[in-house]
Amino acid sequence: MADQSLTLHLVTGPDYKPFTDPDLPMGGMHSQIVRAAFAKVGDKVDITFEPWARGYAETRRLAFDGTFPYVPSAEREKDFLYSDVMFVILSRAFVMADSRLTVATVDELADRTMCSPNGYVLPDKIQALVDRKAVKLERAAGMEECFKMLQMHRLDFVVCSDIQGRATSLRLWGKEDAVRPLGLDLAQPTHRLIVSREHPDAARIIADFNRGLAMLKASGEFDIIVKRQLDAYFGQITN
């Protein structure tokens, strides 16, 4: 007899546009991808939005069946199983457009101050600088707060995805090029769905998502979702 479909209660966080936010269409690009992937294999999904730290903690203690999107880290992998790659992002270091800062290597960022929102995992090359106190890390509630601090010259640079950097600039100052990325190869982090290792259906949930995600990508629906979400998001900002 075939396995019965699952009914899953998932959680994600706000203010990670265009990926997840309750004010975005379908809850954002990743929320739509997650729903569509599980639907492909017959599973039903509801998604709750909570502050990132709370949602993460509640998923670990099994109040939710899974959470997303998360970048793999050694600490997280102790407690969670990871899905296949949902989305690859390009991580950049952004400065204001009129900044005189130019660097050729990551090490040249030493003795400067940066910002990344609470809960965000830094690229390994940046984390190494923070760990050895070569770079001072400021945390903020969200990406807009980081960029406002950058504009006020309280920081030297902000680390985020290329999409987030351009979108945040557009929201705050009406144009994508109010900031510019430094020419550094930081990382290409991967967004994934995670499920607590203690969850009794952890392997099944991950397997179902991976199977549905593969079907979405093979059919071309994945690319359609990404394009529509990005077009809608950038269009929403400019209107």
C-alpha positions in Angstrom: 0.0 0.0 0.0 1.3 3.4 -0.9 2.2 5.8 1.9 -0.4 8.3 2.9 0.3 11.9 2.1 1.6 14.1 4.9 0.1 17.3 6.4 3.0 19.5 7.4 3.2 22.6 9.5 6.2 24.7 8.5 7.6 27.9 9.7 9.7 30.7 8.1 10.6 34.2 9.0 9.7 37.7 7.8 11.8 40.5 6.2 13.9 38.2 3.9 12.6 39.7 0.7 12.2 38.5 -2.0 12.5 35.0 -0.5 10.2 35.0 2.5 7.9 37.7 4.0 4.1 37.6 4.8 3.5 40.7 2.8 4.8 39.2 -0.5 2.7 37.2 -2.9 2.4 33.6 -1.7 4.6 34.6 1.2 7.6 35.0 -1.1 9.6 33.0 -3.6 10.7 30.3 -1.3 7.3 29.9 0.4 5.8 29.3 -3.1 8.5 26.9 -4.1 8.1 24.9 -0.8 4.3 24.6 -1.3 4.6 23.6 -4.9 7.3 21.0 -4.2 5.3 19.3 -1.6 2.1 19.5 -3.7 3.9 17.6 -6.4 4.1 14.5 -4.2 0.6 15.0 -2.6 1.6 16.5 0.7 -0.4 19.3 2.3 1.5 22.3 3.8 0.6 25.3 5.9 3.3 28.0 6.6 3.5 30.2 9.6 5.6 33.3 9.9 7.5 33.9 13.2 10.7 35.7 14.2 13.6 33.7 12.8 15.1 32.7 16.2 11.8 31.6 17.6 10.8 29.6 14.5 14.2 27.9 14.5 14.0 27.0 18.2 10.4 25.8 17.8 11.3 23.6 14.8 14.2 22.1 16.8 11.7 21.1 19.6 9.2 19.7 17.1 6.6 22.4 17.4 6.9 22.6 13.6 7.7 19.9 11.0 10.4 22.0 9.3 11.7 25.5 8.5 13.3 27.3 5.6 15.4 28.7 4.0 18.6 27.9 5.9 22.2 27.8 4.8 24.2 24.7 6.0 26.5 25.2 9.0 28.3 22.8 11.2 26.3 23.9 14.2 22.9 23.5 12.5 23.8 20.1 11.1 24.1 18.7 14.6 20.4 19.1 15.1 18.8 19.2 11.6 18.6 17.2 8.3 19.0 19.3 5.2 17.1 19.0 1.9 18.7 19.3 -1.5 19.5 22.8 -2.7 16.4 25.0 -3.2 18.2 28.1 -4.4 21.8 29.3 -4.8 22.5 32.9 -3.8 25.5 35.1 -4.6 26.9 36.6 -1.4 28.4 40.1 -1.8 29.9 42.8 0.3 28.1 46.1 -0.4 29.2 49.7 0.2 27.5 53.0 -0.6 28.0 54.0 -4.2 30.2 56.9 -3.3 32.4 54.9 -0.9 36.1 55.1 -1.6 36.6 51.5 -0.4 38.1 49.2 -3.0 39.7 45.9 -2.2 41.1 43.1 -4.2 41.1 40.4 -1.5 38.9 39.5 1.5 41.8 40.1 3.9 41.8 43.8 2.9 38.5 44.2 4.7 40.4 43.9 8.0 40.1 46.6 10.6 36.7 47.6 9.4 33.1 47.3 10.7 30.3 45.3 8.9 26.7 44.5 9.5 24.6 41.4 9.0 21.0 40.8 10.4 20.4 38.6 13.4 20.4 34.9 12.5 22.2 35.3 9.2 25.2 32.9 8.6 28.2 34.7 7.3 30.3 33.4 4.4 33.2 31.4 5.7 35.8 34.0 4.5 34.0 36.7 6.4 33.3 34.6 9.5 37.1 33.9 9.7 37.8 37.6 9.9 35.2 38.1 12.6 36.5 35.1 14.6 40.0 36.5 14.7 38.6 40.0 15.5 40.0 41.4 12.3 36.5 42.7 11.5 33.9 44.1 13.9 30.4 42.6 13.4 27.3 44.6 14.1 24.0 42.8 14.2 20.6 44.4 13.3 17.0 43.4 13.3 16.8 43.4 9.5 18.7 44.2 6.2 17.2 47.7 5.9 18.6 48.6 9.3 22.0 47.4 8.2 21.9 49.6 5.1 20.7 52.6 7.0 23.7 52.2 9.3 25.9 52.0 6.3 24.5 55.3 4.9 25.1 56.9 8.3 28.8 55.9 8.1 28.5 53.7 11.1 29.7 50.7 9.0 32.2 50.1 6.2 30.2 47.3 4.5 27.2 45.0 4.6 27.2 41.4 3.6 24.1 40.0 1.9 22.9 38.3 -1.3 23.2 40.2 -4.5 19.4 40.1 -4.9 18.8 41.4 -1.3 21.4 44.2 -1.8 19.9 45.5 -4.9 16.3 45.2 -3.6 17.1 46.9 -0.3 18.8 49.8 -2.1 15.7 50.2 -4.3 13.4 50.2 -1.3 15.3 52.7 0.7 16.6 55.1 -2.0 14.6 54.4 -5.1 17.4 53.0 -7.1 19.5 49.8 -7.2 22.8 51.5 -7.6 22.7 53.6 -4.5 25.0 50.9 -3.3 27.6 48.9 -5.1 29.2 45.4 -4.5 32.9 45.1 -3.9 34.6 42.9 -6.4 35.1 39.9 -4.1 34.3 36.3 -4.4 32.7 35.6 -1.0 30.5 32.5 -1.4 27.5 31.0 -3.1 25.4 29.9 -0.1 22.6 27.4 -0.7 19.1 27.8 0.7 17.5 24.6 2.0 14.6 23.2 3.9 15.6 21.8 7.3 13.9 19.3 9.7 14.9 18.3 13.2 16.8 15.0 13.4 14.5 14.1 16.3 11.4 14.4 14.1 9.9 10.9 13.6 9.2 11.6 10.0 12.4 13.6 9.2 13.7 11.3 6.5 10.3 11.1 4.8 9.8 14.8 4.9 13.2 15.5 3.4 12.7 12.8 0.8 9.3 14.1 -0.2 10.6 17.6 -0.6 13.6 16.5 -2.6 11.4 14.5 -4.9 8.9 17.3 -5.4 11.7 19.9 -5.9 13.3 17.7 -8.6 9.9 17.4 -10.4 9.4 21.2 -10.2 12.8 21.8 -11.8 12.4 19.2 -14.4 9.1 20.6 -15.5 10.3 24.1 -15.8 7.8 25.3 -13.1 10.6 26.2 -10.8 12.1 28.7 -13.2 8.6 30.2 -13.8 8.1 30.7 -10.1 11.5 32.4 -9.6 10.9 34.7 -12.6 7.4 35.7 -11.6 8.4 36.3 -8.0 11.4 38.5 -8.9 9.5 40.4 -11.5 6.6 41.0 -9.1 8.9 42.0 -6.2 11.0 44.5 -8.1 7.9 45.8 -9.8 6.2 46.3 -6.4 9.2 48.3 -5.2 9.2 50.7 -8.1 5.4 51.3 -8.2 
